[in-house]
Amino acid sequence: MAANQIAEPFDLIRVSLSERVFVKLRGDRELRGVLHAYDGHMNMILSEVEETIYVVDADEASGDNVVRTVKRNCDMLFVRGDGVVLVRLSLSFCQRD
């Protein structure tokens, strides 16, 4: 599907089936994986998923917040759509200047 044939937002998601995507979720979580299925509520099935969770801890000595990153991998994951904030398609759709 060429860029000029994109008529609605879900067309962009449809062309990314079986491609790697980046999904930003509520709660400071990010997913990178292969998109296998989705629906109108943005529920998704992803495989080969790397999940990144950003945890904010208070440093007792300085009182500052310290962000630490926790990563985990999943073979297959169901993502509930009400937590999805952003879906970025594979980099083949992005053009660099």
Biopython code that builds the backbone (N, CA, C, O; Angstrom):
import numpy as np
from Bio.PDB.StructureBuilder import StructureBuilder

atoms = [
    (1, "MET", "N", (0.851, -1.174, 0.000)),
    (1, "MET", "CA", (0.000, 0.000, 0.000)),
    (1, "MET", "C", (0.890, 1.228, 0.000)),
    (1, "MET", "O", (1.705, 1.397, 0.907)),
    (2, "ALA", "N", (0.756, 2.063, -0.968)),
    (2, "ALA", "CA", (1.557, 3.280, -1.075)),
    (2, "ALA", "C", (1.027, 4.330, -0.112)),
    (2, "ALA", "O", (-0.118, 4.256, 0.335)),
    (3, "ALA", "N", (1.870, 5.311, 0.204)),
    (3, "ALA", "CA", (1.487, 6.347, 1.158)),
    (3, "ALA", "C", (0.251, 7.108, 0.707)),
    (3, "ALA", "O", (-0.534, 7.554, 1.543)),
    (4, "ASN", "N", (0.061, 7.267, -0.608)),
    (4, "ASN", "CA", (-1.105, 8.005, -1.090)),
    (4, "ASN", "C", (-2.384, 7.177, -1.009)),
    (4, "ASN", "O", (-3.463, 7.702, -1.282)),
    (5, "GLN", "N", (-2.297, 5.900, -0.643)),
    (5, "GLN", "CA", (-3.482, 5.062, -0.496)),
    (5, "GLN", "C", (-3.912, 4.930, 0.959)),
    (5, "GLN", "O", (-4.821, 4.159, 1.267)),
    (6, "ILE", "N", (-3.278, 5.665, 1.846)),
    (6, "ILE", "CA", (-3.645, 5.652, 3.255)),
    (6, "ILE", "C", (-4.830, 6.586, 3.422)),
    (6, "ILE", "O", (-4.702, 7.800, 3.262)),
    (7, "ALA", "N", (-5.982, 6.015, 3.746)),
    (7, "ALA", "CA", (-7.194, 6.816, 3.866)),
    (7, "ALA", "C", (-7.589, 7.065, 5.317)),
    (7, "ALA", "O", (-8.277, 8.045, 5.604)),
    (8, "GLU", "N", (-7.168, 6.203, 6.236)),
    (8, "GLU", "CA", (-7.533, 6.354, 7.637)),
    (8, "GLU", "C", (-6.403, 5.809, 8.501)),
    (8, "GLU", "O", (-5.557, 5.061, 8.011)),
    (9, "PRO", "N", (-6.379, 6.174, 9.785)),
    (9, "PRO", "CA", (-5.261, 5.762, 10.641)),
    (9, "PRO", "C", (-5.023, 4.252, 10.693)),
    (9, "PRO", "O", (-3.873, 3.814, 10.720)),
    (10, "PHE", "N", (-6.079, 3.459, 10.707)),
    (10, "PHE", "CA", (-5.886, 2.010, 10.790)),
    (10, "PHE", "C", (-5.226, 1.436, 9.544)),
    (10, "PHE", "O", (-4.694, 0.327, 9.592)),
    (11, "ASP", "N", (-5.247, 2.162, 8.427)),
    (11, "ASP", "CA", (-4.525, 1.698, 7.234)),
    (11, "ASP", "C", (-3.024, 1.614, 7.517)),
    (11, "ASP", "O", (-2.347, 0.713, 7.022)),
    (12, "LEU", "N", (-2.507, 2.549, 8.308)),
    (12, "LEU", "CA", (-1.086, 2.515, 8.664)),
    (12, "LEU", "C", (-0.762, 1.294, 9.520)),
    (12, "LEU", "O", (0.301, 0.691, 9.373)),
    (13, "ILE", "N", (-1.674, 0.937, 10.408)),
    (13, "ILE", "CA", (-1.459, -0.245, 11.242)),
    (13, "ILE", "C", (-1.537, -1.504, 10.383)),
    (13, "ILE", "O", (-0.737, -2.425, 10.545)),
    (14, "ARG", "N", (-2.494, -1.537, 9.479)),
    (14, "ARG", "CA", (-2.690, -2.721, 8.633)),
    (14, "ARG", "C", (-1.436, -3.045, 7.820)),
    (14, "ARG", "O", (-1.090, -4.217, 7.674)),
    (15, "VAL", "N", (-0.756, -2.039, 7.292)),
    (15, "VAL", "CA", (0.439, -2.309, 6.491)),
    (15, "VAL", "C", (1.612, -2.769, 7.358)),
    (15, "VAL", "O", (2.634, -3.204, 6.829)),
    (16, "SER", "N", (1.476, -2.677, 8.675)),
    (16, "SER", "CA", (2.546, -3.130, 9.563)),
    (16, "SER", "C", (2.332, -4.533, 10.106)),
    (16, "SER", "O", (3.117, -4.997, 10.933)),
    (17, "LEU", "N", (1.287, -5.219, 9.659)),
    (17, "LEU", "CA", (1.108, -6.607, 10.082)),
    (17, "LEU", "C", (2.333, -7.414, 9.677)),
    (17, "LEU", "O", (2.838, -7.263, 8.565)),
    (18, "SER", "N", (2.801, -8.251, 10.555)),
    (18, "SER", "CA", (4.007, -9.084, 10.381)),
    (18, "SER", "C", (5.289, -8.259, 10.344)),
    (18, "SER", "O", (6.334, -8.764, 9.934)),
    (19, "GLU", "N", (5.224, -7.007, 10.764)),
    (19, "GLU", "CA", (6.405, -6.137, 10.828)),
    (19, "GLU", "C", (6.672, -5.768, 12.290)),
    (19, "GLU", "O", (5.795, -5.893, 13.144)),
    (20, "ARG", "N", (7.887, -5.315, 12.559)),
    (20, "ARG", "CA", (8.226, -4.861, 13.909)),
    (20, "ARG", "C", (7.608, -3.484, 14.154)),
    (20, "ARG", "O", (7.640, -2.610, 13.288)),
    (21, "VAL", "N", (7.052, -3.311, 15.340)),
    (21, "VAL", "CA", (6.449, -2.041, 15.729)),
    (21, "VAL", "C", (6.934, -1.660, 17.124)),
    (21, "VAL", "O", (7.420, -2.497, 17.885)),
    (22, "PHE", "N", (6.790, -0.385, 17.434)),
    (22, "PHE", "CA", (7.063, 0.159, 18.759)),
    (22, "PHE", "C", (5.729, 0.608, 19.329)),
    (22, "PHE", "O", (4.997, 1.349, 18.673)),
    (23, "VAL", "N", (5.399, 0.169, 20.545)),
    (23, "VAL", "CA", (4.132, 0.524, 21.180)),
    (23, "VAL", "C", (4.439, 1.168, 22.523)),
    (23, "VAL", "O", (5.097, 0.566, 23.371)),
    (24, "LYS", "N", (3.959, 2.395, 22.716)),
    (24, "LYS", "CA", (4.103, 3.074, 24.005)),
    (24, "LYS", "C", (2.805, 2.875, 24.766)),
    (24, "LYS", "O", (1.718, 3.077, 24.224)),
    (25, "LEU", "N", (2.927, 2.472, 26.037)),
    (25, "LEU", "CA", (1.770, 2.188, 26.874)),
    (25, "LEU", "C", (1.712, 3.148, 28.055)),
    (25, "LEU", "O", (2.701, 3.792, 28.405)),
    (26, "ARG", "N", (0.538, 3.228, 28.656)),
    (26, "ARG", "CA", (0.410, 3.975, 29.908)),
    (26, "ARG", "C", (1.303, 3.320, 30.959)),
    (26, "ARG", "O", (1.672, 2.152, 30.845)),
    (27, "GLY", "N", (1.634, 4.088, 31.969)),
    (27, "GLY", "CA", (2.419, 3.529, 33.063)),
    (27, "GLY", "C", (3.892, 3.399, 32.748)),
    (27, "GLY", "O", (4.566, 2.528, 33.298)),
    (28, "ASP", "N", (4.408, 4.251, 31.871)),
    (28, "ASP", "CA", (5.846, 4.275, 31.555)),
    (28, "ASP", "C", (6.364, 2.933, 31.063)),
    (28, "ASP", "O", (7.413, 2.460, 31.500)),
    (29, "ARG", "N", (5.612, 2.323, 30.143)),
    (29, "ARG", "CA", (6.011, 1.042, 29.556)),
    (29, "ARG", "C", (6.096, 1.185, 28.048)),
    (29, "ARG", "O", (5.328, 1.931, 27.440)),
    (30, "GLU", "N", (7.036, 0.463, 27.446)),
    (30, "GLU", "CA", (7.207, 0.444, 25.989)),
    (30, "GLU", "C", (7.392, -0.992, 25.541)),
    (30, "GLU", "O", (7.983, -1.809, 26.248)),
    (31, "LEU", "N", (6.873, -1.292, 24.345)),
    (31, "LEU", "CA", (7.015, -2.621, 23.760)),
    (31, "LEU", "C", (7.601, -2.496, 22.369)),
    (31, "LEU", "O", (7.297, -1.556, 21.636)),
    (32, "ARG", "N", (8.434, -3.440, 22.016)),
    (32, "ARG", "CA", (8.927, -3.579, 20.643)),
    (32, "ARG", "C", (8.709, -5.027, 20.265)),
    (32, "ARG", "O", (9.153, -5.932, 20.972)),
    (33, "GLY", "N", (8.019, -5.254, 19.138)),
    (33, "GLY", "CA", (7.762, -6.625, 18.728)),
    (33, "GLY", "C", (7.127, -6.687, 17.356)),
    (33, "GLY", "O", (6.928, -5.666, 16.697)),
    (34, "VAL", "N", (6.810, -7.904, 16.936)),
    (34, "VAL", "CA", (6.202, -8.147, 15.632)),
    (34, "VAL", "C", (4.688, -8.169, 15.805)),
    (34, "VAL", "O", (4.160, -8.926, 16.620)),
    (35, "LEU", "N", (3.992, -7.335, 15.033)),
    (35, "LEU", "CA", (2.535, -7.231, 15.103)),
    (35, "LEU", "C", (1.890, -8.362, 14.309)),
    (35, "LEU", "O", (2.148, -8.518, 13.116)),
    (36, "HIS", "N", (1.041, -9.158, 14.988)),
    (36, "HIS", "CA", (0.354, -10.266, 14.322)),
    (36, "HIS", "C", (-1.130, -9.994, 14.111)),
    (36, "HIS", "O", (-1.707, -10.448, 13.123)),
    (37, "ALA", "N", (-1.752, -9.259, 15.028)),
    (37, "ALA", "CA", (-3.186, -8.985, 14.904)),
    (37, "ALA", "C", (-3.529, -7.753, 15.732)),
    (37, "ALA", "O", (-2.818, -7.402, 16.674)),
    (38, "TYR", "N", (-4.633, -7.102, 15.365)),
    (38, "TYR", "CA", (-5.138, -5.948, 16.106)),
    (38, "TYR", "C", (-6.627, -5.837, 15.824)),
    (38, "TYR", "O", (-7.140, -6.464, 14.898)),
    (39, "ASP", "N", (-7.319, -5.037, 16.625)),
    (39, "ASP", "CA", (-8.731, -4.777, 16.351)),
    (39, "ASP", "C", (-9.008, -3.285, 16.513)),
    (39, "ASP", "O", (-8.091, -2.496, 16.735)),
    (40, "GLY", "N", (-10.259, -2.914, 16.403)),
    (40, "GLY", "CA", (-10.650, -1.511, 16.459)),
    (40, "GLY", "C", (-10.438, -0.856, 17.809)),
    (40, "GLY", "O", (-10.455, 0.371, 17.909)),
    (41, "HIS", "N", (-10.240, -1.652, 18.848)),
    (41, "HIS", "CA", (-9.961, -1.113, 20.181)),
    (41, "HIS", "C", (-8.462, -0.994, 20.432)),
    (41, "HIS", "O", (-8.041, -0.595, 21.518)),
    (42, "MET", "N", (-7.660, -1.339, 19.431)),
    (42, "MET", "CA", (-6.199, -1.366, 19.502)),
    (42, "MET", "C", (-5.675, -2.482, 20.398)),
    (42, "MET", "O", (-4.527, -2.434, 20.840)),
    (43, "ASN", "N", (-6.519, -3.502, 20.672)),
    (43, "ASN", "CA", (-5.985, -4.724, 21.259)),
    (43, "ASN", "C", (-5.032, -5.307, 20.229)),
    (43, "ASN", "O", (-5.321, -5.277, 19.033)),
    (44, "MET", "N", (-3.898, -5.839, 20.678)),
    (44, "MET", "CA", (-2.889, -6.338, 19.740)),
    (44, "MET", "C", (-2.296, -7.650, 20.222)),
    (44, "MET", "O", (-2.240, -7.925, 21.421)),
    (45, "ILE", "N", (-1.859, -8.446, 19.274)),
    (45, "ILE", "CA", (-1.050, -9.628, 19.544)),
    (45, "ILE", "C", (0.331, -9.348, 18.970)),
    (45, "ILE", "O", (0.471, -9.076, 17.777)),
    (46, "LEU", "N", (1.352, -9.414, 19.824)),
    (46, "LEU", "CA", (2.738, -9.187, 19.415)),
    (46, "LEU", "C", (3.566, -10.423, 19.749)),
    (46, "LEU", "O", (3.300, -11.116, 20.731)),
    (47, "SER", "N", (4.571, -10.691, 18.920)),
    (47, "SER", "CA", (5.525, -11.754, 19.232)),
    (47, "SER", "C", (6.924, -11.163, 19.292)),
    (47, "SER", "O", (7.152, -10.022, 18.889)),
    (48, "GLU", "N", (7.865, -11.969, 19.809)),
    (48, "GLU", "CA", (9.264, -11.537, 19.941)),
    (48, "GLU", "C", (9.328, -10.164, 20.611)),
    (48, "GLU", "O", (9.964, -9.240, 20.104)),
    (49, "VAL", "N", (8.665, -10.050, 21.748)),
    (49, "VAL", "CA", (8.456, -8.759, 22.405)),
    (49, "VAL", "C", (9.566, -8.464, 23.412)),
    (49, "VAL", "O", (9.939, -9.310, 24.224)),
    (50, "GLU", "N", (10.076, -7.245, 23.332)),
    (50, "GLU", "CA", (10.941, -6.709, 24.382)),
    (50, "GLU", "C", (10.150, -5.611, 25.077)),
    (50, "GLU", "O", (9.764, -4.625, 24.450)),
    (51, "GLU", "N", (9.911, -5.780, 26.370)),
    (51, "GLU", "CA", (9.185, -4.788, 27.159)),
    (51, "GLU", "C", (10.187, -3.987, 27.976)),
    (51, "GLU", "O", (11.082, -4.551, 28.606)),
    (52, "THR", "N", (10.032, -2.679, 27.960)),
    (52, "THR", "CA", (10.866, -1.789, 28.763)),
    (52, "THR", "C", (9.955, -1.054, 29.734)),
    (52, "THR", "O", (8.972, -0.430, 29.334)),
    (53, "ILE", "N", (10.294, -1.135, 31.012)),
    (53, "ILE", "CA", (9.525, -0.460, 32.057)),
    (53, "ILE", "C", (10.449, 0.549, 32.727)),
    (53, "ILE", "O", (11.558, 0.208, 33.138)),
    (54, "TYR", "N", (9.991, 1.787, 32.834)),
    (54, "TYR", "CA", (10.767, 2.837, 33.494)),
    (54, "TYR", "C", (10.219, 3.011, 34.906)),
    (54, "TYR", "O", (9.064, 3.394, 35.093)),
    (55, "VAL", "N", (11.065, 2.724, 35.901)),
    (55, "VAL", "CA", (10.670, 2.787, 37.304)),
    (55, "VAL", "C", (11.356, 3.994, 37.935)),
    (55, "VAL", "O", (12.571, 4.160, 37.820)),
    (56, "VAL", "N", (10.569, 4.833, 38.600)),
    (56, "VAL", "CA", (11.114, 6.020, 39.259)),
    (56, "VAL", "C", (11.209, 5.736, 40.753)),
    (56, "VAL", "O", (10.209, 5.466, 41.418)),
    (57, "ASP", "N", (12.436, 5.802, 41.265)),
    (57, "ASP", "CA", (12.690, 5.600, 42.690)),
    (57, "ASP", "C", (13.224, 6.895, 43.279)),
    (57, "ASP", "O", (13.911, 7.661, 42.602)),
    (58, "ALA", "N", (12.905, 7.131, 44.538)),
    (58, "ALA", "CA", (13.439, 8.304, 45.231)),
    (58, "ALA", "C", (14.786, 7.939, 45.837)),
    (58, "ALA", "O", (14.917, 6.924, 46.522)),
    (59, "ASP", "N", (15.781, 8.773, 45.579)),
    (59, "ASP", "CA", (17.103, 8.600, 46.187)),
    (59, "ASP", "C", (17.025, 9.189, 47.589)),
    (59, "ASP", "O", (16.839, 10.394, 47.755)),
    (60, "GLU", "N", (17.170, 8.326, 48.603)),
    (60, "GLU", "CA", (17.011, 8.780, 49.988)),
    (60, "GLU", "C", (18.064, 9.810, 50.384)),
    (60, "GLU", "O", (17.781, 10.714, 51.171)),
    (61, "ALA", "N", (19.259, 9.684, 49.854)),
    (61, "ALA", "CA", (20.340, 10.599, 50.238)),
    (61, "ALA", "C", (20.110, 12.007, 49.699)),
    (61, "ALA", "O", (20.245, 12.984, 50.437)),
    (62, "SER", "N", (19.765, 12.116, 48.419)),
    (62, "SER", "CA", (19.629, 13.439, 47.804)),
    (62, "SER", "C", (18.178, 13.904, 47.688)),
    (62, "SER", "O", (17.922, 15.097, 47.522)),
    (63, "GLY", "N", (17.239, 12.983, 47.771)),
    (63, "GLY", "CA", (15.835, 13.344, 47.610)),
    (63, "GLY", "C", (15.402, 13.451, 46.160)),
    (63, "GLY", "O", (14.237, 13.726, 45.873)),
    (64, "ASP", "N", (16.341, 13.233, 45.245)),
    (64, "ASP", "CA", (16.024, 13.301, 43.816)),
    (64, "ASP", "C", (15.396, 11.993, 43.348)),
    (64, "ASP", "O", (15.568, 10.939, 43.960)),
    (65, "ASN", "N", (14.668, 12.096, 42.254)),
    (65, "ASN", "CA", (14.118, 10.897, 41.629)),
    (65, "ASN", "C", (15.162, 10.270, 40.716)),
    (65, "ASN", "O", (15.850, 10.967, 39.970)),
    (66, "VAL", "N", (15.269, 8.964, 40.781)),
    (66, "VAL", "CA", (16.202, 8.213, 39.946)),
    (66, "VAL", "C", (15.382, 7.265, 39.080)),
    (66, "VAL", "O", (14.582, 6.479, 39.587)),
    (67, "VAL", "N", (15.592, 7.348, 37.763)),
    (67, "VAL", "CA", (14.861, 6.482, 36.836)),
    (67, "VAL", "C", (15.717, 5.263, 36.549)),
    (67, "VAL", "O", (16.881, 5.377, 36.165)),
    (68, "ARG", "N", (15.119, 4.086, 36.744)),
    (68, "ARG", "CA", (15.827, 2.858, 36.402)),
    (68, "ARG", "C", (15.003, 2.110, 35.376)),
    (68, "ARG", "O", (13.775, 2.194, 35.362)),
    (69, "THR", "N", (15.690, 1.379, 34.523)),
    (69, "THR", "CA", (15.053, 0.670, 33.420)),
    (69, "THR", "C", (15.041, -0.823, 33.709)),
    (69, "THR", "O", (16.063, -1.411, 34.064)),
    (70, "VAL", "N", (13.862, -1.428, 33.552)),
    (70, "VAL", "CA", (13.712, -2.875, 33.701)),
    (70, "VAL", "C", (13.271, -3.417, 32.352)),
    (70, "VAL", "O", (12.330, -2.901, 31.750)),
    (71, "LYS", "N", (13.950, -4.461, 31.873)),
    (71, "LYS", "CA", (13.594, -5.053, 30.578)),
    (71, "LYS", "C", (13.246, -6.514, 30.767)),
    (71, "LYS", "O", (13.802, -7.199, 31.625)),
    (72, "ARG", "N", (12.307, -6.980, 29.941)),
    (72, "ARG", "CA", (11.999, -8.407, 29.907)),
    (72, "ARG", "C", (11.571, -8.774, 28.502)),
    (72, "ARG", "O", (11.145, -7.917, 27.727)),
    (73, "ASN", "N", (11.685, -10.045, 28.180)),
    (73, "ASN", "CA", (11.327, -10.541, 26.852)),
    (73, "ASN", "C", (10.189, -11.542, 26.969)),
    (73, "ASN", "O", (10.128, -12.324, 27.917)),
    (74, "CYS", "N", (9.277, -11.508, 25.983)),
    (74, "CYS", "CA", (8.148, -12.434, 25.930)),
    (74, "CYS", "C", (8.059, -12.998, 24.517)),
    (74, "CYS", "O", (8.245, -12.274, 23.539)),
    (75, "ASP", "N", (7.772, -14.292, 24.417)),
    (75, "ASP", "CA", (7.597, -14.899, 23.095)),
    (75, "ASP", "C", (6.335, -14.388, 22.413)),
    (75, "ASP", "O", (6.350, -14.097, 21.217)),
    (76, "MET", "N", (5.231, -14.276, 23.175)),
    (76, "MET", "CA", (3.943, -13.847, 22.623)),
    (76, "MET", "C", (3.228, -13.045, 23.698)),
    (76, "MET", "O", (3.269, -13.396, 24.877)),
    (77, "LEU", "N", (2.569, -11.959, 23.281)),
    (77, "LEU", "CA", (1.942, -11.073, 24.253)),
    (77, "LEU", "C", (0.640, -10.516, 23.695)),
    (77, "LEU", "O", (0.586, -10.086, 22.542)),
    (78, "PHE", "N", (-0.408, -10.524, 24.514)),
    (78, "PHE", "CA", (-1.661, -9.832, 24.194)),
    (78, "PHE", "C", (-1.608, -8.473, 24.878)),
    (78, "PHE", "O", (-1.340, -8.394, 26.077)),
    (79, "VAL", "N", (-1.859, -7.407, 24.132)),
    (79, "VAL", "CA", (-1.842, -6.047, 24.669)),
    (79, "VAL", "C", (-3.259, -5.507, 24.633)),
    (79, "VAL", "O", (-3.879, -5.444, 23.571)),
    (80, "ARG", "N", (-3.767, -5.123, 25.778)),
    (80, "ARG", "CA", (-5.104, -4.541, 25.837)),
    (80, "ARG", "C", (-5.049, -3.109, 25.315)),
    (80, "ARG", "O", (-4.198, -2.320, 25.726)),
    (81, "GLY", "N", (-5.956, -2.786, 24.415)),
    (81, "GLY", "CA", (-5.907, -1.527, 23.689)),
    (81, "GLY", "C", (-6.107, -0.276, 24.514)),
    (81, "GLY", "O", (-5.633, 0.791, 24.124)),
    (82, "ASP", "N", (-6.802, -0.369, 25.656)),
    (82, "ASP", "CA", (-7.043, 0.857, 26.422)),
    (82, "ASP", "C", (-5.772, 1.393, 27.076)),
    (82, "ASP", "O", (-5.776, 2.509, 27.596)),
    (83, "GLY", "N", (-4.692, 0.627, 27.059)),
    (83, "GLY", "CA", (-3.422, 1.105, 27.590)),
    (83, "GLY", "C", (-2.484, 1.654, 26.534)),
    (83, "GLY", "O", (-1.412, 2.162, 26.863)),
    (84, "VAL", "N", (-2.873, 1.560, 25.258)),
    (84, "VAL", "CA", (-1.995, 1.985, 24.164)),
    (84, "VAL", "C", (-2.055, 3.504, 24.007)),
    (84, "VAL", "O", (-3.134, 4.086, 23.896)),
    (85, "VAL", "N", (-0.893, 4.128, 24.002)),
    (85, "VAL", "CA", (-0.786, 5.569, 23.806)),
    (85, "VAL", "C", (-0.338, 5.880, 22.387)),
    (85, "VAL", "O", (-0.841, 6.821, 21.773)),
    (86, "LEU", "N", (0.612, 5.093, 21.854)),
    (86, "LEU", "CA", (1.218, 5.401, 20.569)),
    (86, "LEU", "C", (1.692, 4.109, 19.922)),
    (86, "LEU", "O", (2.181, 3.203, 20.598)),
    (87, "VAL", "N", (1.543, 4.035, 18.609)),
    (87, "VAL", "CA", (2.111, 2.935, 17.829)),
    (87, "VAL", "C", (2.977, 3.557, 16.746)),
    (87, "VAL", "O", (2.503, 4.350, 15.933)),
    (88, "ARG", "N", (4.253, 3.188, 16.745)),
    (88, "ARG", "CA", (5.159, 3.664, 15.701)),
    (88, "ARG", "C", (5.470, 2.483, 14.798)),
    (88, "ARG", "O", (5.818, 1.397, 15.263)),
    (89, "LEU", "N", (5.338, 2.714, 13.516)),
    (89, "LEU", "CA", (5.532, 1.653, 12.545)),
    (89, "LEU", "C", (7.007, 1.376, 12.333)),
    (89, "LEU", "O", (7.868, 2.088, 12.849)),
    (90, "SER", "N", (7.285, 0.338, 11.569)),
    (90, "SER", "CA", (8.674, -0.017, 11.293)),
    (90, "SER", "C", (9.383, 1.153, 10.629)),
    (90, "SER", "O", (8.745, 1.990, 9.991)),
    (91, "LEU", "N", (10.685, 1.212, 10.776)),
    (91, "LEU", "CA", (11.449, 2.352, 10.276)),
    (91, "LEU", "C", (11.434, 2.459, 8.763)),
    (91, "LEU", "O", (11.820, 3.494, 8.221)),
    (92, "SER", "N", (10.995, 1.410, 8.058)),
    (92, "SER", "CA", (10.936, 1.495, 6.598)),
    (92, "SER", "C", (9.918, 2.538, 6.141)),
    (92, "SER", "O", (9.971, 2.988, 4.996)),
    (93, "PHE", "N", (8.988, 2.930, 7.023)),
    (93, "PHE", "CA", (8.000, 3.944, 6.663)),
    (93, "PHE", "C", (8.483, 5.349, 6.987)),
    (93, "PHE", "O", (7.872, 6.328, 6.560)),
    (94, "CYS", "N", (9.572, 5.456, 7.736)),
    (94, "CYS", "CA", (10.102, 6.761, 8.115)),
    (94, "CYS", "C", (11.160, 7.184, 7.113)),
    (94, "CYS", "O", (12.005, 6.386, 6.707)),
    (95, "GLN", "N", (11.105, 8.433, 6.725)),
    (95, "GLN", "CA", (12.100, 8.965, 5.800)),
    (95, "GLN", "C", (13.003, 9.920, 6.549)),
    (95, "GLN", "O", (12.549, 10.679, 7.405)),
    (96, "ARG", "N", (14.267, 9.878, 6.227)),
    (96, "ARG", "CA", (15.210, 10.811, 6.837)),
    (96, "ARG", "C", (15.545, 11.891, 5.843)),
    (96, "ARG", "O", (15.634, 11.650, 4.639)),
    (97, "ASP", "N", (15.733, 13.102, 6.370)),
    (97, "ASP", "CA", (16.093, 14.242, 5.515)),
    (97, "ASP", "C", (17.573, 14.270, 5.244)),
    (97, "ASP", "O", (18.055, 15.160, 4.543)),
]
sb = StructureBuilder()
sb.init_structure("model")
sb.init_model(0)
sb.init_chain("A")
sb.init_seg("    ")
for serial, (resi, resn, name, xyz) in enumerate(atoms, 1):
    if name == "N":
        sb.init_residue(resn, " ", resi, " ")
    sb.init_atom(name, np.array(xyz, "f"), 0.0, 1.0, " ", f" {name:<3s}", serial, name[0])
structure = sb.get_structure()
